Amino acid sequence: MFRKRKKGFKKNDLKPCLNTHTPGSFYEVFPPEEAFDLAQKFQVHYTPKKGSWLNMAEIEFPALSRQCLARRIPKRETLEKEVLAWAENRNKKCTTVSWKFTKDTAREKLKSKYHIFKN
């Protein structure tokens, strides 16, 4: 997939590969020269211990919409500046996601979806 896509490739493109945890993983499936080249092109983004990057993105988009995009922005350049400024501000504040869905609440809420085993 990534070898075919060379036009417009960016170093920080997000690649949600579940079993590719380090650049060393490329050496398991490619010859050393190709593995080295690929490892130089990718930046690894680790999945948070609680929740996933996809959950976090789904939370951030509504926040972006409410805090930055709740008005008409006529020019693309202005939109880009506004979104970058918003993201920079969120990053400076080290805004995090407060996970409220614990194991216990999951078990309670989803108990009808799982079989109960008796010893």
Kinemage of the C-alpha trace (Angstrom):
@kinemage 1
@onewidth
@group {chain A} dominant
@subgroup {mainchain}
@vectorlist {calphas} color= white
{ca met a 1} P 0.000 0.000 0.000
{ca phe a 2} L 2.597 2.584 1.039
{ca arg a 3} L 5.154 1.575 -1.592
{ca lys a 4} L 2.687 2.344 -4.388
{ca arg a 5} L 1.724 5.751 -2.972
{ca lys a 6} L 4.711 7.974 -3.637
{ca lys a 7} L 3.050 11.105 -5.022
{ca gly a 8} L 2.070 13.408 -2.174
{ca phe a 9} L 3.577 11.127 0.483
{ca lys a 10} L 4.237 12.895 3.762
{ca lys a 11} L 6.575 11.659 6.468
{ca asn a 12} L 3.921 12.017 9.167
{ca asp a 13} L 1.124 10.209 7.339
{ca leu a 14} L -0.809 8.205 9.900
{ca lys a 15} L -0.606 4.469 9.344
{ca pro a 16} L -2.858 2.531 11.722
{ca cys a 17} L -0.972 -0.766 11.601
{ca leu a 18} L -1.868 -2.806 14.645
{ca asn a 19} L 1.228 -5.007 14.706
{ca thr a 20} L 3.845 -2.553 13.447
{ca his a 21} L 5.188 -1.075 16.646
{ca thr a 22} L 8.703 -0.031 15.670
{ca pro a 23} L 10.615 0.777 12.490
{ca gly a 24} L 12.422 -2.544 13.077
{ca ser a 25} L 9.240 -4.306 11.953
{ca phe a 26} L 10.060 -3.367 8.364
{ca tyr a 27} L 13.141 -5.612 8.580
{ca glu a 28} L 10.904 -8.615 9.240
{ca val a 29} L 9.244 -8.378 5.827
{ca phe a 30} L 11.567 -6.406 3.518
{ca pro a 31} L 15.191 -6.708 2.404
{ca pro a 32} L 17.534 -4.579 4.597
{ca glu a 33} L 17.999 -1.728 2.069
{ca glu a 34} L 14.265 -1.346 1.453
{ca ala a 35} L 13.467 -1.711 5.169
{ca phe a 36} L 15.928 1.077 5.996
{ca asp a 37} L 14.420 3.379 3.350
{ca leu a 38} L 10.893 2.740 4.647
{ca ala a 39} L 11.933 3.193 8.279
{ca gln a 40} L 13.326 6.630 7.374
{ca lys a 41} L 10.021 7.675 5.786
{ca phe a 42} L 7.713 6.769 8.666
{ca gln a 43} L 7.225 8.329 12.059
{ca val a 44} L 5.649 5.942 14.568
{ca his a 45} L 2.657 7.222 16.541
{ca tyr a 46} L 1.925 5.016 19.508
{ca thr a 47} L -1.618 4.182 20.551
{ca pro a 48} L -2.567 5.576 23.967
{ca lys a 49} L -2.857 3.065 26.817
{ca lys a 50} L -6.515 3.931 27.342
{ca gly a 51} L -8.659 4.486 24.291
{ca ser a 52} L -7.491 4.675 20.729
{ca trp a 53} L -6.346 7.467 18.445
{ca leu a 54} L -9.583 7.038 16.510
{ca asn a 55} L -11.675 7.655 19.647
{ca met a 56} L -9.584 10.723 20.406
{ca ala a 57} L -10.012 12.045 16.847
{ca glu a 58} L -13.772 11.511 17.090
{ca ile a 59} L -13.771 13.620 20.258
{ca glu a 60} L -11.502 16.342 18.851
{ca phe a 61} L -13.503 17.002 15.670
{ca pro a 62} L -16.654 18.162 17.513
{ca ala a 63} L -14.447 20.314 19.784
{ca leu a 64} L -12.835 21.859 16.694
{ca ser a 65} L -16.250 22.444 15.198
{ca arg a 66} L -17.641 24.133 18.335
{ca gln a 67} L -14.578 26.169 19.228
{ca cys a 68} L -13.275 27.192 15.825
{ca leu a 69} L -15.616 26.415 12.951
{ca ala a 70} L -18.988 27.560 14.306
{ca arg a 71} L -18.979 30.486 11.857
{ca arg a 72} L -18.590 31.080 8.166
{ca ile a 73} L -14.964 31.265 7.038
{ca pro a 74} L -14.959 32.457 3.417
{ca lys a 75} L -11.351 31.736 2.385
{ca arg a 76} L -9.409 28.487 2.537
{ca glu a 77} L -6.259 30.296 3.689
{ca thr a 78} L -8.142 31.812 6.624
{ca leu a 79} L -9.595 28.410 7.485
{ca glu a 80} L -6.134 26.818 7.485
{ca lys a 81} L -4.728 29.567 9.733
{ca glu a 82} L -7.665 29.303 12.143
{ca val a 83} L -7.461 25.512 12.421
{ca leu a 84} L -3.679 25.557 12.870
{ca ala a 85} L -3.982 28.226 15.568
{ca trp a 86} L -6.701 26.184 17.306
{ca ala a 87} L -4.595 23.002 17.191
{ca glu a 88} L -1.499 24.836 18.419
{ca asn a 89} L -3.490 26.246 21.347
{ca arg a 90} L -4.880 22.780 22.225
{ca asn a 91} L -1.378 21.318 22.106
{ca lys a 92} L 0.096 24.108 24.274
{ca lys a 93} L -2.584 23.467 26.881
{ca cys a 94} L -1.789 19.726 26.682
{ca thr a 95} L -5.499 19.041 26.340
{ca thr a 96} L -6.259 15.394 27.056
{ca val a 97} L -9.283 13.145 26.899
{ca ser a 98} L -10.939 12.266 30.164
{ca trp a 99} L -12.020 8.650 29.799
{ca lys a 100} L -15.121 7.959 31.873
{ca phe a 101} L -15.982 4.538 30.479
{ca thr a 102} L -14.308 2.169 32.955
{ca lys a 103} L -14.201 -1.605 32.949
{ca asp a 104} L -17.000 -1.702 35.502
{ca thr a 105} L -19.268 0.669 33.558
{ca ala a 106} L -18.545 -1.289 30.366
{ca arg a 107} L -19.522 -4.546 32.033
{ca glu a 108} L -22.729 -2.999 33.328
{ca lys a 109} L -23.700 -1.264 30.110
{ca leu a 110} L -22.781 -4.145 27.799
{ca lys a 111} L -23.815 -7.098 29.959
{ca ser a 112} L -26.603 -8.051 27.546
{ca lys a 113} L -24.022 -8.491 24.750
{ca tyr a 114} L -21.951 -11.152 26.531
{ca his a 115} L -22.690 -14.660 27.669
{ca ile a 116} L -22.454 -15.367 31.380
{ca phe a 117} L -20.437 -18.480 32.176
{ca lys a 118} L -21.122 -20.447 35.308
{ca asn a 119} L -18.532 -22.690 36.926
